[in-house]
Amino acid sequence: MKAYTIHWKSTVNGRIGTGTFLFDKEEAESLADELNRNYPGICHEAVLSLPLAIEAAVVQPAQADSRPLA
């Protein structure tokens, strides 16, 4: 299940943020490792983001089927 996002923090100015794309655990950890190699001034971490995962699971199926309910 895709329930992980990338959280980041700048080691230069202290800014923080969290991505909005969902990944499975292995994808997120791999991406965080790659980003840490490519951008050493920013610390990236794979974090579990259940509220985003739940929202994606609820919203996406409804959007895929646009037929009226009645």
GROMACS elastic network, one bead per residue, 0.5 to 0.9 nm:
[ bonds ]
;  ai    aj funct       b0    kb
    1     4     6  0.87521   500
    1    23     6  0.78785   500
    1    24     6  0.57312   500
    1    25     6  0.82624   500
    1    53     6  0.82703   500
    2     5     6  0.87081   500
    2    22     6  0.53893   500
    2    25     6  0.72934   500
    2    53     6  0.66243   500
    3    22     6  0.56830   500
    3    23     6  0.60146   500
    3    24     6  0.59789   500
    3    25     6  0.73939   500
    3    47     6  0.84544   500
    3    48     6  0.58779   500
    3    49     6  0.55238   500
    3    50     6  0.58099   500
    3    51     6  0.85803   500
    3    52     6  0.72263   500
    3    54     6  0.82038   500
    4    21     6  0.81857   500
    4    22     6  0.53794   500
    4    23     6  0.50901   500
    4    24     6  0.59033   500
    4    25     6  0.59932   500
    4    27     6  0.86523   500
    4    28     6  0.62504   500
    4    29     6  0.88777   500
    4    46     6  0.62708   500
    4    47     6  0.53394   500
    4    49     6  0.52773   500
    4    50     6  0.76858   500
    4    52     6  0.86879   500
    4    53     6  0.78298   500
    5    18     6  0.68691   500
    5    19     6  0.58013   500
    5    20     6  0.65839   500
    5    21     6  0.61521   500
    5    22     6  0.52760   500
    5    23     6  0.62698   500
    5    24     6  0.86441   500
    5    25     6  0.88044   500
    5    28     6  0.65136   500
    5    45     6  0.82761   500
    5    46     6  0.57766   500
    5    47     6  0.54850   500
    5    48     6  0.64901   500
    5    49     6  0.61661   500
    5    52     6  0.87947   500
    6    17     6  0.84886   500
    6    18     6  0.57279   500
    6    19     6  0.52972   500
    6    20     6  0.79946   500
    6    21     6  0.80206   500
    6    22     6  0.83904   500
    6    23     6  0.86931   500
    6    28     6  0.65856   500
    6    29     6  0.84333   500
    6    31     6  0.81012   500
    6    32     6  0.66392   500
    6    44     6  0.64204   500
    6    45     6  0.55627   500
    6    47     6  0.61474   500
    6    48     6  0.88468   500
    7    16     6  0.75738   500
    7    17     6  0.58380   500
    7    19     6  0.63037   500
    7    32     6  0.85650   500
    7    43     6  0.82759   500
    7    44     6  0.57151   500
    7    45     6  0.51920   500
    7    46     6  0.62795   500
    7    47     6  0.64788   500
    8    15     6  0.83301   500
    8    16     6  0.55987   500
    8    17     6  0.54139   500
    8    18     6  0.61625   500
    8    19     6  0.81950   500
    8    32     6  0.88330   500
    8    42     6  0.65136   500
    8    43     6  0.54344   500
    8    45     6  0.62071   500
    8    46     6  0.88400   500
    9    12     6  0.88457   500
    9    13     6  0.86941   500
    9    14     6  0.61905   500
    9    15     6  0.56801   500
    9    17     6  0.65875   500
    9    18     6  0.88933   500
    9    41     6  0.86643   500
    9    42     6  0.55441   500
    9    43     6  0.52292   500
    9    44     6  0.66899   500
    9    45     6  0.88244   500
   10    13     6  0.57777   500
   10    15     6  0.52924   500
   10    16     6  0.63659   500
   10    41     6  0.60001   500
   10    43     6  0.62704   500
   10    44     6  0.88214   500
   11    14     6  0.56611   500
   11    15     6  0.80264   500
   11    40     6  0.85401   500
   11    41     6  0.54153   500
   11    42     6  0.56033   500
   11    43     6  0.69119   500
   12    15     6  0.82292   500
   12    41     6  0.62255   500
   12    42     6  0.76595   500
   18    47     6  0.89718   500
   19    22     6  0.82014   500
   20    52     6  0.79225   500
   21    52     6  0.88786   500
   22    28     6  0.81360   500
   22    49     6  0.81484   500
   22    52     6  0.76953   500
   22    53     6  0.70692   500
   22    56     6  0.87355   500
   23    26     6  0.79139   500
   23    27     6  0.57507   500
   23    28     6  0.54443   500
   24    27     6  0.54337   500
   24    28     6  0.61836   500
   24    29     6  0.86994   500
   25    28     6  0.52462   500
   25    29     6  0.61654   500
   25    30     6  0.85573   500
   25    46     6  0.74713   500
   25    47     6  0.84665   500
   25    48     6  0.81453   500
   26    29     6  0.52342   500
   26    30     6  0.60592   500
   26    31     6  0.85087   500
   27    30     6  0.51705   500
   27    31     6  0.60408   500
   27    32     6  0.85238   500
   27    46     6  0.89161   500
   28    31     6  0.51174   500
   28    32     6  0.60358   500
   28    33     6  0.85844   500
   28    45     6  0.80741   500
   28    46     6  0.52629   500
   28    47     6  0.79915   500
   29    32     6  0.50983   500
   29    33     6  0.62096   500
   29    34     6  0.86520   500
   29    45     6  0.71707   500
   29    46     6  0.53235   500
   29    47     6  0.86961   500
   30    33     6  0.51804   500
   30    34     6  0.62529   500
   30    35     6  0.86629   500
   30    46     6  0.86359   500
   31    34     6  0.50184   500
   31    35     6  0.60458   500
   31    36     6  0.84855   500
   31    44     6  0.86592   500
   31    45     6  0.88484   500
   31    46     6  0.81567   500
   32    35     6  0.51162   500
   32    36     6  0.60779   500
   32    37     6  0.86773   500
   32    43     6  0.83650   500
   32    44     6  0.51456   500
   32    45     6  0.54391   500
   32    46     6  0.60996   500
   33    36     6  0.51393   500
   33    37     6  0.63713   500
   33    38     6  0.87777   500
   33    44     6  0.73987   500
   33    45     6  0.79629   500
   34    37     6  0.51949   500
   34    38     6  0.62491   500
   34    39     6  0.85102   500
   35    38     6  0.50418   500
   35    39     6  0.57093   500
   35    40     6  0.80026   500
   35    42     6  0.82314   500
   35    43     6  0.82316   500
   35    44     6  0.66146   500
   36    39     6  0.52440   500
   36    40     6  0.54642   500
   36    41     6  0.80940   500
   36    42     6  0.66889   500
   36    43     6  0.60031   500
   36    44     6  0.58922   500
   36    45     6  0.86497   500
   37    40     6  0.59502   500
   39    42     6  0.57348   500
   39    43     6  0.79868   500
   39    44     6  0.89263   500
   40    43     6  0.70533   500
   48    53     6  0.89598   500
   49    52     6  0.57431   500
   49    53     6  0.64033   500
   49    54     6  0.88609   500
   50    54     6  0.59653   500
   50    55     6  0.84456   500
   51    54     6  0.52021   500
   51    55     6  0.61643   500
   51    56     6  0.86310   500
   52    55     6  0.51006   500
   52    56     6  0.61168   500
   52    57     6  0.86199   500
   53    56     6  0.51261   500
   53    57     6  0.61911   500
   53    58     6  0.86905   500
   54    57     6  0.51346   500
   54    58     6  0.62682   500
   54    59     6  0.86150   500
   55    58     6  0.52032   500
   55    59     6  0.59424   500
   55    60     6  0.82793   500
   56    59     6  0.52869   500
   56    60     6  0.56870   500
   56    61     6  0.85279   500
   57    60     6  0.59068   500
   57    61     6  0.69557   500
   58    61     6  0.64010   500
   58    62     6  0.71051   500
   59    62     6  0.54766   500
   59    63     6  0.63728   500
   59    64     6  0.88631   500
   60    63     6  0.51314   500
   60    64     6  0.61782   500
   60    65     6  0.89612   500
   61    64     6  0.51048   500
   61    65     6  0.66520   500
   62    65     6  0.56393   500
   62    66     6  0.71370   500
   63    66     6  0.61042   500
   65    68     6  0.86569   500
   66    69     6  0.88251   500
   67    70     6  0.88154   500
